[in-house]
Amino acid sequence: MKIKNLVFKFMRNKVYTLFFLVFTGTLFLVSCKKNEKESKLDQFSKVKYVNPFIGTAGHGHTYPGATVPFGMLQVSPDNGISKWDWCSGYHYSDSITIGFSHLHLSGTGIGDLADVRLMPINKNVDLTKEVKSRDDIPYKSTYSHFNETAKPGYYSVNLKDFNIKAELTSSLRTANHKYTFAKQDTQSVIIDLGFAINWDKTLISNIRVVDSNTVSGFRHSKGWANNQKVFFVAKFSKPITNYALVKDGLKDEESFVVGKKTYAQLFFDEKKGVDLQVKVGLSSVSIENAFKNLSTSGNGFNFDSVKNEAESNWNSNLSSIEVESLNEDLKTTFYTALYHTQIAPVTFSDVNGEFRKENDEIVKSTDFTTYSTLSLWDTFRAEQPLLAILQPERVTDIINSMLSYYETKNILPVWTLYGNETNTMTGYHSIPVIAEAYLKGIKGFDIEIAYDAMKTTMMQNERGLNHYKKYGYIPYNLLDESVTITLEYAYNDWCVAQIAKTLGKDNDYHYFLKRSKAYEYLFDTETGFMRGKDDTGTSWKKPFDPKYSAHRIHAEYTEGNAWQHSWFVLHDTDKLIKMHGGENKFTTKLDQLFTETSEITGDNVSVDISGLIGQYAHGNEPSHHIAYMYNYANQPWKTQFWVRQILKTQYNTTPEGLSGNEDCGQMSAWYVFSSLGLYPYSPASGEYQIGSPIFEKSTIHISEKTTFSIIAENVSDDNIYIQSATLNGKDFNRSVISHKELVRGGTLQFIMGNKPNKNWGIN
């Protein structure tokens, strides 16, 4: 019996042991597969490389809050400071917040928006006291960067003064908030439609408690956008148990208030859990449309679901370009830059297609999405060309948005903000955007209407075009910033000429091509600079100092000086080289630009002049093409050298990682292109200049079936020079590649080295 029991016990233990081995083995295999799956997901995740805090310090003017690609809302924290570095509402040097508003500008020098601000709080406050500055705000709170998180589509922060965790996320037309209070704490939310930062000022606002879970209202304001009308609806996950409404310093017992400055404090039942969620929909048209936009988010409160969808949306968009490098910082800089290029322009039309025009006309776009925040002086250079590769259908909608503006104003937009023309900056750079798109084969807009808009715009008399047509240039004694405006109109004219030629409008082609030579009037052969000339056509403005800057007042150059603006002849660089006296003299002058002292003279120096390497100012857009000019003068190795220097010194992974205004994606688009080894020097030319790639391999997904890969063998911090190249296996010995070659797909392969090959890329 004993033996039998021992045998049984042994057999039982053996079975258990076998079961244990099988069970643990299965767990191990499942775990391995799970880890392998997670590893693969992690491997393909681009979101993990994005740091939205890059550019929030210095003069980058970015914000860390939550948005989706080209989203209508940008829900982000406001520090409440009215200074230039706080244009986005937030600056990394700060540690106080006054709440979370729903409209923000990415990296501009413009202090508008920050509309419809919500702030969770755990106490009752007096909203009737006059607020002159942030110091007077009774619901502000301190915070620490140690308890602050920002990812694409998500932002969170712990409000130290109230012991509340605030989380934000967003979908295309809706923002979601989640507030976590301490147990048994008072649960309250402030709605602030009165306090404004920078240039924005409230004209009239309204708050209405619609029902136990819903508040609606509007805020009409004036700033850079003179007619800004924002309507909102906010739905709460808990019933409102009590509320207080205030207008212009007076408490109102009604459920509806209208005044210049209106506020609300809402209270909720703390016994129904520590979490409170809010969904907010906006519209430029009406409260009814804000409800419709909000309805797209569904009936429930699903913060985590919206957050995950936003992340997935971003990951999909960021995966349009794959880069390979052992340097994780390079990936962070790259994917954050790619992220910043997809924040603006922003969706402006509602879910039903309606949007408000500057003249208060409500119109409907039936077959395209209307976009606003068109920072065209900046974005025509590299941001729009990047979209032309990655998202051509969005470029179509942007152009149709500009043509919709033309229908009303009979002129193409300069810089639209919330449907308003701000006339910010010089030139009419809607024109190169349209020309580039059409010449690159992007369809979906009426080219005859577009051409009519281009021609009509350049033939009217606004913004100095009357002088330009009369003299062939703009005399400095008749209009400020005359040199910059003349050079930019010349490029605009060249773009019109290219479309005229394509459409067979020969007379127009020759007319605008002749006008595009306007830069010749302003080139001074003695100094080698573009200079202000008077209306007699014989006298230069004196005294002349190429380092002198005057911001906006009695200046010949926009946000810069002669050193930075004398190179803007994108359409006829070969002629500019000849005017300098040939390639050697031209490159000597270029060399001096980068090696000259960085002193900027004058009593009213433009703050936009930043990111200096010599007199080259990467922090502002007029310099962005200059390093690629050596290619035209048969010294491409110098382009390779200086592009690498700019990539290395003007971008990093800290909050100060941008050397100047992000400007709605342009600063980052320069990095995206240049790090790949390409740059759209003259966007409407359909060509990309070649610089110096920094990644071992980059793959651009042109379409689901087509990719273009750039391989850089032996690339490193030292190996910055191209030794040789092949395109699809064939010898490639030129410093330019066409858009047609790129979108056709294939592989451009470089061999890199640490010494220049002065025979490569020479015409």
DADA-V403882 format. One record per residue. RES is the residue in one small letter. SS is DSSP state (H for helix, E for strand, L for the rest). PSI is psi in whole degrees, -180 to 180 (none if undefined). Layout:
res/ss/psi
RES/SS/PSI
RES/SS/PSI
This chain:
res/ss/psi
m/L/-43
k/H/-46
i/H/-43
k/H/-45
n/H/-40
l/H/-41
v/H/-43
f/H/-45
k/H/-41
f/H/-45
m/H/-40
r/H/-46
n/H/-35
k/H/-42
v/H/-46
y/H/-41
t/H/-45
l/H/-43
f/H/-43
f/H/-43
l/H/-44
v/H/-45
f/H/-49
t/H/-35
g/H/-41
t/H/-45
l/H/-41
f/H/-45
l/H/-45
v/H/-44
s/H/-42
c/H/-44
k/H/-40
k/H/-46
n/H/-38
e/H/-42
k/H/-46
e/H/-37
s/H/-41
k/H/-42
l/H/-44
d/H/-38
q/H/-38
f/H/0
s/L/126
k/L/-24
v/H/-34
k/H/-19
y/H/-6
v/L/131
n/L/96
p/L/-10
f/L/-15
i/L/126
g/L/-3
t/L/-7
a/L/-178
g/L/-138
h/L/25
g/L/-34
h/L/27
t/L/169
y/L/155
p/L/-1
g/L/-173
a/E/131
t/L/169
v/L/169
p/L/119
f/L/32
g/L/155
m/L/-35
l/L/148
q/L/86
v/E/118
s/E/156
p/E/148
d/E/130
n/L/-26
g/L/18
i/L/136
s/L/79
k/L/162
w/H/-42
d/H/-10
w/H/23
c/L/-33
s/L/-3
g/L/-16
y/L/141
h/L/136
y/L/-22
s/L/-13
d/L/165
s/L/21
i/E/138
t/E/149
i/L/5
g/E/-169
f/E/108
s/E/173
h/L/-4
l/L/127
h/L/156
l/L/137
s/L/103
g/L/29
t/L/171
g/L/17
i/L/130
g/L/56
d/L/-179
l/L/-138
a/L/48
d/L/151
v/L/84
r/E/131
l/E/143
m/E/118
p/E/147
i/E/157
n/L/26
k/L/164
n/L/133
v/L/160
d/L/111
l/L/3
t/L/-16
k/L/141
e/L/135
v/L/111
k/L/-28
s/L/178
r/H/-33
d/H/-27
d/H/-7
i/L/122
p/L/-6
y/L/15
k/L/159
s/E/149
t/E/160
y/L/166
s/L/143
h/H/-21
f/H/-23
n/H/40
e/E/134
t/E/137
a/E/128
k/E/164
p/L/119
g/L/8
y/E/140
y/E/141
s/E/153
v/E/147
n/E/122
l/E/104
k/L/-39
d/L/-23
f/L/-2
n/L/48
i/E/135
k/E/121
a/E/131
e/E/142
l/E/142
t/E/179
s/E/153
s/L/-168
l/L/-42
r/L/15
t/E/141
a/E/144
n/E/132
h/E/148
k/E/120
y/E/128
t/E/113
f/L/162
a/L/152
k/L/138
q/L/2
d/L/151
t/L/136
q/E/117
s/E/154
v/E/132
i/E/135
i/E/121
d/E/113
l/L/7
g/L/-47
f/L/128
a/L/152
i/L/151
n/L/-129
w/L/-18
d/L/135
k/E/133
t/E/133
l/E/-46
i/E/146
s/E/166
n/E/140
i/E/132
r/E/130
v/E/106
v/E/-48
d/E/-170
s/L/-17
n/L/2
t/E/136
v/E/139
s/E/174
g/E/-171
f/E/161
r/E/118
h/E/129
s/E/169
k/E/134
g/L/-128
w/L/-37
a/L/111
n/L/-24
n/L/78
q/E/113
k/E/115
v/E/122
f/E/144
f/E/157
v/E/131
a/E/124
k/E/135
f/E/149
s/L/-12
k/L/153
p/L/146
i/E/120
t/E/-25
n/E/160
y/E/160
a/E/130
l/E/141
v/E/136
k/E/125
d/L/45
g/L/3
l/E/135
k/E/142
d/E/132
e/L/-6
e/L/174
s/L/11
f/E/125
v/E/144
v/E/132
g/E/179
k/L/-46
k/L/116
t/E/149
y/E/158
a/E/144
q/E/121
l/E/144
f/E/148
f/E/159
d/L/113
e/H/-15
k/H/-12
k/H/41
g/L/159
v/L/-14
d/E/139
l/E/127
q/E/149
v/E/136
k/E/134
v/E/127
g/E/142
l/E/163
s/E/148
s/L/-7
v/L/-55
s/L/166
i/H/-37
e/H/-43
n/H/-33
a/H/-39
f/H/-43
k/H/-41
n/H/-39
l/H/-34
s/H/-20
t/L/-15
s/L/0
g/L/180
n/L/-27
g/L/-179
f/L/102
n/L/64
f/H/-51
d/H/-36
s/H/-44
v/H/-42
k/H/-46
n/H/-38
e/H/-39
a/H/-43
e/H/-43
s/H/-40
n/H/-46
w/H/-43
n/H/-39
s/H/-45
n/H/-40
l/H/-20
s/L/2
s/L/-21
i/E/127
e/E/127
v/E/145
e/E/125
s/L/148
l/L/-11
n/L/105
e/H/-32
d/H/-37
l/H/-39
k/H/-41
t/H/-47
t/H/-43
f/H/-52
y/H/-26
t/H/-40
a/H/-45
l/H/-37
y/H/-47
h/H/-25
t/L/-6
q/L/22
i/L/-38
a/L/155
p/L/168
v/E/149
t/E/131
f/L/-30
s/L/147
d/L/176
v/L/-26
n/L/7
g/L/-7
e/E/150
f/E/161
r/E/134
k/L/169
e/L/-30
n/L/13
d/L/6
e/L/134
i/E/120
v/E/171
k/E/126
s/L/114
t/L/-30
d/L/15
f/L/159
t/L/131
t/L/136
y/E/150
s/E/-172
t/L/62
l/E/93
s/E/68
l/H/-29
w/H/-30
d/H/-53
t/H/-17
f/L/-20
r/L/-49
a/L/-31
e/H/-51
q/H/-43
p/H/-33
l/H/-42
l/H/-32
a/H/-27
i/H/-49
l/H/-33
q/L/64
p/H/-30
e/H/-30
r/H/-35
v/H/-40
t/H/-47
d/H/-37
i/H/-43
i/H/-43
n/H/-32
s/H/-41
m/H/-37
l/H/-31
s/H/-40
y/H/-42
y/H/-37
e/H/-36
t/H/-44
k/H/-12
n/L/32
i/L/147
l/L/152
p/L/154
v/L/-54
w/E/96
t/E/138
l/E/119
y/L/47
g/L/1
n/E/144
e/E/126
t/L/-16
n/L/30
t/L/130
m/L/-180
t/L/165
g/L/176
y/L/83
h/L/12
s/H/-32
i/H/-51
p/H/-28
v/H/-45
i/H/-46
a/H/-46
e/H/-48
a/H/-49
y/H/-43
l/H/-20
k/L/7
g/L/14
i/L/129
k/L/-174
g/L/4
f/L/156
d/L/109
i/H/-29
e/H/-43
i/H/-42
a/H/-43
y/H/-42
d/H/-40
a/H/-42
m/H/-48
k/H/-47
t/H/-42
t/H/-46
m/H/-7
m/H/-5
q/L/-176
n/L/8
e/L/161
r/L/42
g/L/-1
l/H/-25
n/H/-44
h/H/-41
y/H/-44
k/H/-36
k/H/-45
y/H/-16
g/L/-6
y/L/177
i/L/116
p/L/140
y/L/-27
n/L/-1
l/L/-20
l/L/134
d/L/157
e/L/33
s/H/-37
v/H/-50
t/H/-46
i/H/-43
t/H/-48
l/H/-38
e/H/-37
y/H/-35
a/H/-42
y/H/-41
n/H/-44
d/H/-43
w/H/-39
c/H/-41
v/H/-41
a/H/-39
q/H/-39
i/H/-40
a/H/-43
k/H/-44
t/H/-36
l/L/3
g/L/22
k/L/79
d/H/-41
n/H/-44
d/H/-41
y/H/-50
h/H/-36
y/H/-52
f/H/-31
l/H/-40
k/H/-43
r/H/-28
s/L/-6
k/L/11
a/L/-29
y/H/-26
e/H/-31
y/H/-30
l/H/-2
f/E/124
d/E/108
t/L/-25
e/L/-41
t/L/-21
g/L/20
f/E/157
m/E/128
r/L/160
g/L/130
k/E/144
d/L/-179
d/L/-5
t/L/-18
g/L/10
t/L/-17
s/L/130
w/E/154
k/L/134
k/L/155
p/L/160
f/L/127
d/L/112
p/L/-13
k/L/-3
y/E/135
s/E/135
a/E/118
h/L/105
r/L/-22
i/L/120
h/L/42
a/L/149
e/L/-13
y/L/142
t/L/117
e/L/45
g/L/-162
n/L/-174
a/H/-35
w/H/-39
q/H/-26
h/H/-5
s/L/0
w/L/4
f/L/76
v/L/68
l/L/-32
h/L/-9
d/L/51
t/H/-35
d/H/-40
k/H/-39
l/H/-40
i/H/-43
k/H/-39
m/H/-28
h/H/-13
g/L/16
g/L/174
e/H/-42
n/H/-45
k/H/-37
f/H/-48
t/H/-29
t/H/-41
k/H/-42
l/H/-44
d/H/-42
q/H/-37
l/H/-46
f/H/-18
t/H/-8
e/L/159
t/L/154
s/L/16
e/L/132
i/L/124
t/E/162
g/E/158
d/E/-13
n/E/56
v/L/136
s/L/129
v/L/-14
d/L/-13
i/L/100
s/L/174
g/L/46
l/E/131
i/E/101
g/L/-125
q/L/-4
y/E/129
a/E/92
h/L/-18
g/L/-2
n/L/148
e/H/-32
p/H/-21
s/H/-10
h/L/-26
h/L/-12
i/H/-40
a/H/-23
y/H/-1
m/H/-23
y/H/-30
n/H/-39
y/H/-22
a/H/20
n/L/33
q/L/59
p/H/-23
w/H/-27
k/H/-36
t/H/-46
q/H/-43
f/H/-51
w/H/-34
v/H/-43
r/H/-39
q/H/-42
i/H/-46
l/H/-39
k/H/-36
t/H/-19
q/L/-2
y/E/141
n/L/-177
t/L/10
t/L/170
p/L/-23
e/L/29
g/L/3
l/E/136
s/L/-3
g/L/-173
n/L/131
e/L/-34
d/L/59
c/L/32
g/L/-13
q/H/-45
m/H/-39
s/H/-36
a/H/-36
w/H/-44
y/H/-45
v/H/-53
f/H/-51
s/H/-34
s/H/-26
l/H/-21
g/L/14
l/E/161
y/E/133
p/L/73
y/L/-54
s/L/97
p/H/-40
a/H/-5
s/H/-20
g/L/22
e/E/155
y/E/127
q/E/148
i/E/132
g/L/-115
s/L/104
p/L/148
i/L/-9
f/L/147
e/L/-40
k/E/139
s/E/139
t/E/120
i/E/124
h/E/99
i/L/-42
s/L/-176
e/L/-28
k/L/-11
t/L/129
t/E/153
f/E/120
s/E/143
i/E/116
i/E/134
a/E/95
e/E/138
n/L/13
v/L/142
s/L/-178
d/L/-29
d/L/-37
n/L/80
i/L/-7
y/E/138
i/E/124
q/E/-40
s/E/169
a/E/155
t/E/148
l/E/114
n/L/42
g/L/-6
k/E/147
d/E/134
f/L/108
n/L/56
r/L/155
s/L/23
v/E/146
i/E/144
s/E/159
h/H/-38
k/H/-41
e/H/-39
l/H/-51
v/H/-14
r/H/-23
g/L/164
g/E/-160
t/E/126
l/E/117
q/E/128
f/E/146
i/E/122
m/E/151
g/E/175
n/L/2
k/L/145
p/L/139
n/L/100
k/L/4
n/L/-12
w/L/138
g/L/16
i/L/133
n/L/none
